[in-house]
Amino acid sequence: MSQEYIDIFEQNRELVEKPCAALLNDARSKAYARFKAAGFPGIKEEDWLHSNVSKQFAANYGMNLGRVNVKADRQSIFTCDVPDLKTRQAFIINDTFSNGSNGKELPSGVVLASLNETASKNPALLASYYNALAANGDSIAQFNTMFAQDGLLLYIPKNTAVEETIQIITLLQANVEMLSNRRLLIILEENSSASLLVCDHSSMAKQTLSTQVTEIFIGRGANLHLYELEETSHSNTRLSHLFVRQQADSNFIHSNITLTGGFTRNRIEVTLEEGGAAADISGLVIGDKNQHTDNRTLVDHKSGNCTSNELYKYILDEQSTGVFAGKMLIRPDAQHTLSQQTNRNLCLTSDAHMYAQPQLEIYADDVKCSHGSTVGQLDENALFYMQQRGIPAAEARHLLMHAFAGEVIENIKIDALRDRLHMLVEKRLRGELNHCKGCALCK
């Protein structure tokens, strides 16, 4: 399977590189060499033991290497129905940036634009950032770099606060089975701040696959809140790799919520480079049917006096599968580290499967660290207690599941989004919601 994509790249290399900036093509050449040597990961590799990604690439996908313009009336196919959520929108249709029109004007110096276009016009702005973190990623990250032709750039200069939430909507749209490779590059310079909401949607009943590589640089004293919401379809494969590098006294809050999907694998790597940095990472998965969701995290404490907190929860129904592997790495220079990792999982049927692997590596002696994971079913005593007080069994189950999920949702700092997600999760648990009500793509 790897050789098929190597052949596609070699036979179409000129087509792939022609519309792209030199910066993207330079990184492409190195990624091609790495992918050619490694190929797709196999299930014999520990990180991929429960996620056979090679199988996901077996479909006869179309790839828009010629950059054919996909016409889309964005406002007619996507309308966010979160009440009182005022956002500045931008779109990535398949793997091409498309600017939104609503929302306030961005502060002076802020760039929200096509990654490829900016790399062509102002390569000096991106030269030290693009692929700087992903270059050492796994072979899926190399595959993405090898084929990626566009994506989104968000650049915020120092001492700049973007008050309005920036909403990035990724849409998959084509009339054939489609494979897209998109990039996001997010740069916050010193003492800047922003809040991002990334919504992942698919308009297709056909098989789709997207690889996504996001590189985030958070400067000294900067603050970034990033919320990712996946509501695609059971025929969609999402392979996402998120890299974050934090400098001194920076703050990163991230929540990744998977409400609907097919085969999902999210890899998150956060590096706390300098003292005083803090990261708060959380995730929620609600799985049913044959949905497969694999979340893997690495929080690398390279410097002292940093804090990290991690919370992931899964609710698995029917024949769904969940995988969680979280690693906290405390390096020798990371004295006075405070780190906590928690993973809690519910399997509602005997056919649901959860694979959990919390990991903690400590090479410093003056730290406070903890980690733990549980897999179980709903508390029968709590169910009995609620039924004794007149609550029907089905309603009691829903209340307990919603309360279980609520801890993750409460980490979201955008009030309107948090309230809406409480409702979406409740509907999802009751089987009333398969997709976002406001997205005509998903109906």
C-alpha positions in Angstrom: 0.0 0.0 0.0 2.8 2.4 0.8 4.4 1.8 -2.6 1.2 2.8 -4.4 1.3 6.3 -2.8 5.0 6.6 -3.4 4.3 5.8 -7.1 1.5 8.4 -7.2 3.9 11.0 -5.8 6.7 10.2 -8.1 4.5 10.1 -11.2 2.8 13.4 -10.3 5.5 15.3 -8.5 5.6 18.1 -10.9 1.9 18.5 -10.7 2.1 18.5 -6.9 4.9 21.0 -6.6 4.0 23.5 -9.4 1.3 25.5 -7.6 3.2 25.5 -4.3 5.7 27.8 -2.6 9.4 26.8 -2.4 9.1 26.5 1.4 6.4 23.8 1.1 8.4 22.0 -1.6 11.6 22.0 0.3 9.9 20.3 3.3 8.1 18.0 0.8 11.4 16.6 -0.5 12.6 15.6 2.9 9.3 14.2 3.9 9.2 12.1 0.7 12.6 10.6 1.6 11.4 9.7 5.1 8.1 8.2 4.0 9.7 6.2 1.3 12.1 4.7 3.8 9.5 4.0 6.5 6.1 3.5 4.7 2.8 3.3 6.5 3.1 2.1 10.1 2.0 -1.5 10.8 0.1 -3.1 13.7 3.3 -4.7 14.8 4.5 -1.3 16.0 3.4 -0.6 19.5 1.9 2.8 18.8 -0.3 1.3 16.1 -1.2 -2.0 17.7 -4.9 -1.3 17.9 -5.2 1.0 14.8 -4.6 -0.6 11.4 -4.1 2.6 9.4 -2.9 0.8 6.3 -6.4 -0.6 5.8 -7.8 2.9 5.8 -5.7 3.9 2.8 -6.8 0.9 0.7 -9.8 2.6 -0.9 -9.5 4.1 -4.4 -9.4 7.7 -3.3 -9.3 10.7 -5.5 -6.7 13.4 -4.7 -7.0 16.9 -6.0 -3.3 17.3 -6.9 -4.2 19.5 -9.9 -5.8 22.0 -7.5 -9.2 21.9 -9.4 -11.4 24.6 -7.9 -14.2 23.1 -5.8 -17.1 25.4 -6.0 -19.0 25.7 -2.7 -21.5 28.1 -1.3 -20.2 28.0 2.3 -23.0 29.8 3.9 -25.7 27.6 2.4 -24.0 24.4 3.4 -22.7 25.4 6.8 -24.5 27.5 9.4 -23.3 27.4 12.9 -26.3 27.2 15.2 -24.6 27.8 18.5 -26.6 30.6 20.1 -24.7 33.8 20.9 -21.4 32.4 19.6 -19.9 35.3 17.7 -16.9 34.1 15.7 -14.6 35.2 12.8 -14.9 32.3 10.4 -12.4 30.7 8.0 -12.9 27.6 5.9 -10.7 24.8 4.7 -12.6 23.0 1.9 -10.9 19.6 1.5 -7.4 21.0 1.8 -7.7 24.5 0.4 -8.1 27.7 2.4 -11.2 29.8 1.9 -11.7 33.0 3.8 -14.9 33.7 5.6 -16.7 37.0 5.5 -18.5 37.4 8.9 -17.1 38.6 12.1 -15.1 41.7 13.1 -12.0 42.9 11.4 -8.9 41.3 12.9 -6.4 43.5 14.9 -3.6 45.1 12.9 -0.8 42.7 12.1 -2.9 39.5 12.5 -2.7 37.2 9.5 -5.5 34.7 8.8 -4.8 33.4 5.3 -3.8 30.7 2.9 -0.7 28.9 4.0 0.6 28.4 0.5 -0.2 32.0 -0.6 1.6 33.5 2.4 4.6 31.2 2.0 4.9 32.4 -1.6 4.5 36.1 -0.8 6.3 36.3 2.5 8.4 33.2 3.0 10.6 34.9 5.7 7.5 35.0 8.0 7.2 31.2 8.0 10.7 30.0 7.3 11.5 29.1 10.9 8.1 27.7 11.6 6.8 25.5 8.8 7.5 21.8 9.4 9.9 22.7 12.2 7.9 20.4 14.6 6.4 18.0 12.2 9.7 17.1 10.5 10.3 14.6 13.3 6.8 13.2 13.3 5.7 9.7 12.4 5.2 8.5 8.9 1.6 9.8 8.6 3.0 13.3 9.3 5.5 12.7 6.6 2.8 11.5 4.2 0.9 14.8 4.9 4.0 16.9 4.3 4.7 15.0 1.1 1.3 15.7 -0.4 0.0 18.9 1.4 -0.4 21.9 -1.0 -2.3 24.4 1.1 -3.9 25.0 4.5 -4.4 27.8 7.0 -2.0 30.2 8.6 -2.8 32.2 11.7 -0.1 34.6 12.8 -0.6 36.9 15.8 2.1 39.5 16.5 3.4 40.2 20.0 1.2 42.1 22.5 -1.9 41.5 20.4 -5.1 40.0 21.8 -7.7 38.6 19.4 -10.9 39.1 21.4 -13.4 37.3 19.0 -13.2 33.5 18.7 -11.8 32.4 15.4 -13.8 29.5 14.0 -12.1 27.2 11.5 -14.5 25.0 9.6 -13.0 22.0 7.7 -15.3 20.6 5.0 -14.9 17.5 2.9 -16.8 17.9 -0.3 -16.5 15.9 -3.6 -18.5 13.4 -5.7 -15.9 10.6 -5.4 -14.1 8.9 -2.6 -11.7 11.6 -1.4 -8.3 11.9 0.3 -7.2 15.3 1.4 -4.1 16.5 3.2 -4.4 19.8 5.1 -2.0 21.9 7.2 -2.6 24.4 9.9 0.2 26.7 11.2 -0.6 28.8 14.2 2.0 31.3 15.6 1.4 33.4 18.7 4.2 35.7 19.5 5.1 37.1 22.9 2.2 38.2 25.1 -0.4 37.5 22.5 -3.7 35.6 23.0 -6.4 33.9 20.9 -9.3 31.4 21.1 -9.8 28.9 18.3 -12.7 26.6 17.5 -11.9 24.0 14.8 -15.0 22.1 13.5 -14.5 19.0 11.4 -17.4 18.1 9.0 -18.0 15.9 6.0 -20.7 16.3 3.4 -20.2 12.8 1.9 -21.7 9.4 2.3 -18.7 8.0 0.3 -15.5 7.0 1.9 -13.3 9.9 2.9 -9.9 10.3 4.5 -8.2 13.4 5.7 -4.7 13.8 7.2 -4.1 16.9 9.2 -0.9 18.3 10.6 -1.2 21.3 13.0 1.9 23.1 14.2 1.5 25.6 17.1 4.1 28.0 18.5 3.1 29.8 21.7 5.5 32.6 22.6 6.6 33.8 26.0 3.6 34.9 28.1 1.1 34.0 25.3 -2.2 32.3 25.8 -4.1 30.0 23.4 -7.4 28.2 23.9 -8.0 25.5 21.2 -11.2 23.5 20.9 -11.6 20.8 18.3 -15.0 19.2 17.5 -15.4 16.3 15.1 -18.8 15.6 13.7 -18.2 13.7 10.4 -19.7 10.4 9.4 -19.1 6.7 9.9 -17.5 6.5 6.5 -14.8 9.1 7.4 -11.2 8.6 8.5 -9.5 11.4 10.3 -5.7 11.2 11.0 -4.7 14.2 12.9 -1.3 15.2 14.4 -1.0 18.2 16.6 2.4 19.6 17.6 2.7 22.4 20.2 5.8 24.2 21.5 5.5 26.5 24.5 7.9 29.1 25.7 8.2 30.6 29.2 5.0 31.5 31.1 2.7 30.6 28.2 -0.6 28.9 28.6 -2.3 26.3 26.4 -5.8 24.9 26.9 -7.0 22.2 24.5 -10.2 20.2 24.3 -10.8 17.5 21.6 -14.4 16.2 21.4 -15.3 13.4 19.1 -19.1 13.2 18.8 -19.4 11.3 15.5 -16.8 9.7 13.3 -15.7 6.5 11.6 -12.0 5.8 12.1 -10.2 8.6 14.1 -6.7 8.9 15.3 -5.5 12.0 17.1 -1.8 12.4 18.1 -1.0 15.3 20.3 2.5 16.3 21.3 3.0 19.2 23.6 6.5 20.4 24.5 7.0 22.7 27.5 10.3 24.3 26.5 10.8 26.9 29.2 9.9 27.5 32.8 6.4 28.6 33.9 4.6 27.1 30.9 1.3 25.4 31.6 -0.8 23.0 29.5 -4.3 21.7 30.2 -5.4 19.0 27.8 -8.7 17.2 27.7 -10.8 14.9 25.4 -14.2 13.3 25.2 -15.2 10.5 22.9 -18.8 9.2 22.4 -18.6 6.1 20.3 -21.2 3.7 18.8 -21.7 1.3 15.9 -18.2 0.3 14.7 -16.7 3.7 15.4 -12.9 3.6 16.3 -11.3 6.5 18.2 -7.6 6.5 19.1 -6.1 9.4 21.1 -2.4 9.5 21.8 -0.7 12.2 23.8 2.8 13.2 24.8 3.4 16.0 27.2 7.2 16.7 27.3 8.4 18.6 30.3 11.8 19.9 29.2 12.1 22.7 31.7 11.3 23.2 35.4 8.4 24.9 37.1 5.9 23.8 34.5 2.5 22.3 35.0 0.3 20.0 33.0 -3.1 18.5 33.5 -4.7 15.9 31.3 -8.2 14.4 31.3 -9.7 12.0 28.7 -13.0 10.3 28.9 -14.7 7.7 26.6 -18.3 6.5 26.5 -18.4 3.4 24.2 -21.6 1.8 23.0 -22.5 -1.1 20.6 -19.3 -2.4 18.8 -17.2 0.8 19.1 -13.6 0.8 20.1 -11.5 3.3 22.0 -7.8 3.6 22.4 -6.0 6.0 24.8 -2.2 6.2 25.3 -1.0 9.2 27.3 2.6 9.8 28.2 4.0 12.3 30.6 7.8 12.7 30.1 9.6 14.6 32.9 13.2 15.3 31.8 16.2 15.7 34.3 16.1 19.5 34.1 12.3 19.6 34.8 12.5 20.1 38.6 9.4 21.4 40.4 7.1 19.9 37.8 3.4 19.5 38.7 1.7 17.0 36.4 -1.5 14.9 36.5 -3.0 12.6 34.0 -6.5 11.0 34.3 -8.3 8.6 31.9 -11.8 7.3 32.7 -13.8 5.0 30.4 -17.3 3.5 30.2 -18.1 0.4 28.1 -21.9 0.2 27.8 -22.0 -3.2 26.1 -19.9 -6.4 26.2 -19.0 -5.8 22.5 -17.4 -2.4 23.2 -13.6 -2.4 23.6 -11.3 0.0 25.4 -7.5 -0.1 25.3 -5.8 2.2 27.8 -2.1 2.8 28.3 -1.2 5.6 30.7 2.5 6.2 30.9 4.7 8.3 33.2 8.5 8.7 32.8 10.2 10.7 35.5 13.9 11.6 35.4 13.8 14.4 38.0 13.5 14.0 41.7 11.6 17.1 42.9 8.3 16.7 41.2 4.6 16.0 41.9 3.2 13.7 39.3 0.3 11.2 39.2 -1.6 9.2 36.5 -4.4 6.7 36.4 -6.9 4.9 34.2 -10.1 3.0 34.8 -12.4 1.0 32.5 -15.9 0.0 33.7 -19.6 0.2 33.4 -22.2 2.5 34.9 -22.4 2.3 38.7 -25.3 -0.1 39.4 -25.6 1.2 42.9 -26.2 4.8 41.6 -28.7 3.4 39.1 -30.5 1.6 41.8 -30.5 4.7 44.1 -32.0 6.9 41.3 -34.7 4.3 40.4 -35.7 4.1 44.0 -36.5 7.8 43.8 -38.7 7.4 40.8 -36.3 8.0 38.0 -36.9 5.5 35.1 -33.9 3.2 34.4 -33.3 4.6 30.9 -33.4 8.2 32.2 -31.1 7.3 35.1 -28.5 5.9 32.6 -28.6 9.1 30.5 -28.2 11.3 33.5 -25.2 9.3 34.8 -23.5 9.3 31.3 -24.1 13.1 30.9 -22.6 13.8 34.3 -19.7 11.6 33.4 -19.0 13.6 30.2 -19.7 16.9 31.8 -16.3 17.2 33.5 -14.6 17.5 30.2 -17.1 20.0 28.7 -16.7 22.2 31.7 -13.1 22.8 30.7 -14.3 24.8 27.7 -14.0 28.5 28.5 -16.4 29.8 25.8 -19.7 30.0 27.6 -22.0 29.7 24.5 -20.0 26.7 23.1 -19.9 25.0 26.5 -23.7 25.3 26.9 -24.3 24.1 23.3 -22.0 21.1 23.8 -23.9 20.0 26.9 -27.0 19.9 24.8 -25.3 18.1 21.8 -23.8 15.5 24.1 -27.1 14.9 25.8 -28.8 14.4 22.4 -25.9 12.2 21.2 -26.3 10.0 24.2 -30.0 9.6 23.6 -29.4 8.7 20.0 -31.2 11.8 18.8 -28.2 13.5 17.2 -25.9 12.0 14.6 -24.6 15.3 13.3 -24.6 19.0 13.9 -28.1 20.4 13.5 -26.9 23.6 11.9 -24.7 21.9 9.3 -26.7 21.2 6.1 -23.7 19.1 5.0 -24.5 16.5 7.5 -28.2 16.1 7.0 
